Structure formats: C-alpha cells, structure tokens
Amino acid sequence: MFGQFGECALWPIASFRQAAEYGSLSAHSGHNPARDVPYLESNNPSGYHTWTPEEVRQFEARHPVGTKARLALALLLFTGQRRSDITRLGRQHAHNGKLTFTQFKGRNHKPKRLVLPILAILQQIIDASPSGDLAYLVNDLGRPFTDAGFGNKFREWCNQAGLRNCSAHGLRKAGATIAANNGATAHQLMAIFGWNTLKMAEAYTRAADQERLAKDAMHMLESLEQNGTKSCPTEEPGGTFLEKRSTESRTNLEDGARGGHLTKTIAR
C-alpha cells in the first residue's frame, strides 16, 4: 500500500498515535498502545526523483523562454521553493531585487518568512514571460493555478519534454543538490529552502562532501608504479602492497616449517 500512496499512507498512523497519546494522558494511564504500531516501510526511500542537469536542459529545449512552462521551471529551480509557494508568488512579493514571502507549508503553526535575492537569470525569464497581476503563473483563464492544477499542468509539460520520471518537487531537490555541490553549508541551505532543522540540509551536504572527498582521495588507491607518485605510504618498489604482504606471509610460513626465525621468536 505504501508504494502506491507514498507518505499519505503514514498520516493515519501518525494521527492515531497523537490521538492515543492525548487519550493516555487524559486518562492518566500513561500507556499509549499506538506508540508500538510500526510505520510502513517505503519501497522508495529516496522519494521524488532528483532532476539531473541533462533533464533540465531537455525541458528547456522543449519549452523556450517566453512560455509558462519555462517560467515555472525557473521559479522552481531558482528559488528552491515548493509548488505551493511558486503558485502564489507574484510581483507584490518582489522589492529591491528580493522576494519576500511566508512559506505556505506550516504557515498556521510555524510560519517561515523568507527573503531571497532574485537571481539575474530568473528576473530575465520573468520579464520575458506572460504572467498575471498577483501571480507569476496563471492558467489559461488568467487565474492563479491551484496547487493540484499546477501539479497536473507541470506533469503535462514534463511529459511533452519526454521526462515522465520528473516532477515539480524533484526540481527543489535538484536545486538543493546543486547548491550543496557548489559548497553551500547546511545553514545556508536552511536559509534558502526554509528548513527548520539541520537534518534535511545535512543530507545534501553529506552527499556533496562524500563526492568531493572521494574525488580528492581516490588516487590513494593506486600503487606507486600506477600513479608515479609517493601518495600511497604503504607502497614500496618491486610490487604492489598486496603482493608484498603475500610474499612476507609465504616467507614466514616457510621459516616456521623449517624451525626458522618465526619458530625461534615464538619459542623465546
């Protein structure tokens, strides 16, 4: 069931846990039986597909600057916001080269106000694109998209570009990946994407750090003869490290069989 409905399948469990927790406190029983109900395991733990640079270029080739599709792509990628935000962004949020708005998600419980610089490439696309008065993105009737309506329309635009595995939320992930790979810290990612904790931001910085560190250290796996340097401290002339250790092992075994050095050492 989880594979079909995604995270929606977890909401009833989480809600029931909260209700049972309140009930246990109200009844002074101190026991919440729902706490032991396990969450369903995801068969897609990485979530939405993260767009690759090649997929972005493929979308751009199909939807040139001046189209609603290209404006939607630019807003998603160059602000890093959710579709529920970019469907509400408009000229009233832009002042002095910055976008100032409150993220739609969590607005009633933990409102998050963001001030983001408008990148030059985004401003160029906004200026060259048709848009509404209070929303950059409008439907064929000239009205702002609903979240569901925009999701369906963006799905259509992706299909037209041959990107059936891509989604609007995948562009938010792509933006976080690009920023992390360019050296953004976890706190910088939190400032851009509006995350309240380090957990999500560090997932991207860890992946970026792993790639950078591996790139810097990968040459250390080569032997002296292969890379022509002394970067591998365990290497000595006359063979690879593995060959050297194998030779030492054979010598020690032979000495032990003859009662040689190894046997004498043990006897002492």
Secondary structure, 3 states (H helix, E strand, C coil): CHHHHHHHHHHHHHHHHHHHHHHHHHCCCCCCHHHHCCCCCCCCCCCCCCCCHHHHHHHHHHCCCCCHHHHHHHHHHHHCCCHHHHCCCCHHHEECCEEEEECCCCCCCCCCEEEEECCHHHHHHHHCCCCCCCCCCECCCCCECCHHHHHHHHHHHHHHCCCCCCCHHHHHHHHHHHHHHCCCCHHHHHHHHCCCCHHHHHHHHHHHHHHHHHHHHHHHHCCHHHHCCCCCCCCCCCCCHHHHHHHHHHHHHHHHHCCCHHHHHHHC
